Amino acid sequence: MSFPLSVLDVTPVISGASSAQALRNTIDLARFVDARGYTRFWLAEHHNSPGIASTTPDIMIARVARETRHLRVGSGGVMLPNHAPLKVAESFRLLEALYPGRIDLGIGRAPGTDMATALALRRSEALLNADNFPQELAELVAFATGSFPDGHPFKSITAYPNDVPLPPIWLLGSSGFSSQLAAQRGTGFAFAHHINARAAIPAMLTYRQNFRPSEQFPRPHAILAASVICAETDEAAEDLALTFAFVFFSLQTGRSGPMLSPEEIKALPLTDIERAMLRAIMDQHIVGSPATVRARLSELIEQTQADELMALTVVADHEARLRSYDLLAQAFNVQPVADAEHTPEQ
């Protein structure tokens, strides 16, 4: 029996390549997994990150949805504190009108960047320091449903186009906060295991145990998002994994720049302590042959009671990334779509 697989993509910009090429690779990956039987394709929001070209998910959602036929395409996610709820409601209603029944609205509460950039996005220190995510979420829903109470200053405002629904809302998180809020509001929930692996099990179980049914989600639906790199052998996968592990290492050590290839990383004059740090980071990701990856993920799926697995695969070589998703699909018995065809982006 197969298990639902999906993709989280950050549009990585690899050393020596352009952002334009990174965006073309994202479109090519979407076409590939559409034909390969994957369920969703979500695009992240990050800012002021030289190794990531995914700054504006709604623009890429429109393009990816146009280039695919079966995938649900969504945000993984829109960082709601960076945006006016009205604008988010308008953008995603418009996407739903263009691609009915294929759009997901994944929402996060983190800035997706450093504090200085977050301030540039929000234009106010008061907004930067405010912790009002539940209120912003309620405002987004009210714009979509016309449910502002009488006397509210936004009561007379409509999020157009108003003849289509807002796509299903998914709350994204790496702690217990979003799992509890998703359960209370009856939304979908996606947990970022690659950011906070230790909190995955309690957060996912909290969501399921406290879930309140809603019109969009009569039953809970929990997605486990994890960094997954699969190759023919454990050794080959570990070599590929150096690129993404070094991203997290760079964040911890204050480095900046495009993502490096494994060869570039191996050539760096790292100390023994730094190499041990890099190794420890790599161990937090799901890396290995199909058998190794399936064993580790199957255990996680059982422990978290996940309904779906969303894989984030960041490697320097685009063909190796496609191969990783292909091997993962084979490992979980996901069948290709009969009427879909992968045509590489030029």
Secondary structure as GFF3:
##gff-version 3
##sequence-region A 1 346
A	DSSP	beta_strand	5	9	.	.	.	ID=ss1
A	DSSP	alpha_helix	19	36	.	.	.	ID=ss2
A	DSSP	beta_strand	40	43	.	.	.	ID=ss3
A	DSSP	alpha_helix	57	67	.	.	.	ID=ss4
A	DSSP	beta_strand	72	75	.	.	.	ID=ss5
A	DSSP	beta_strand	78	79	.	.	.	ID=ss6
A	DSSP	three_ten_helix	80	82	.	.	.	ID=ss7
A	DSSP	alpha_helix	85	98	.	.	.	ID=ss8
A	DSSP	beta_strand	103	108	.	.	.	ID=ss9
A	DSSP	alpha_helix	115	122	.	.	.	ID=ss10
A	DSSP	alpha_helix	125	129	.	.	.	ID=ss11
A	DSSP	alpha_helix	133	145	.	.	.	ID=ss12
A	DSSP	beta_strand	169	173	.	.	.	ID=ss13
A	DSSP	alpha_helix	176	185	.	.	.	ID=ss14
A	DSSP	beta_strand	188	192	.	.	.	ID=ss15
A	DSSP	three_ten_helix	197	199	.	.	.	ID=ss16
A	DSSP	alpha_helix	200	210	.	.	.	ID=ss17
A	DSSP	beta_strand	222	230	.	.	.	ID=ss18
A	DSSP	alpha_helix	234	253	.	.	.	ID=ss19
A	DSSP	alpha_helix	262	266	.	.	.	ID=ss20
A	DSSP	alpha_helix	272	282	.	.	.	ID=ss21
A	DSSP	beta_strand	286	288	.	.	.	ID=ss22
A	DSSP	alpha_helix	290	304	.	.	.	ID=ss23
A	DSSP	beta_strand	308	312	.	.	.	ID=ss24
A	DSSP	alpha_helix	318	331	.	.	.	ID=ss25
###
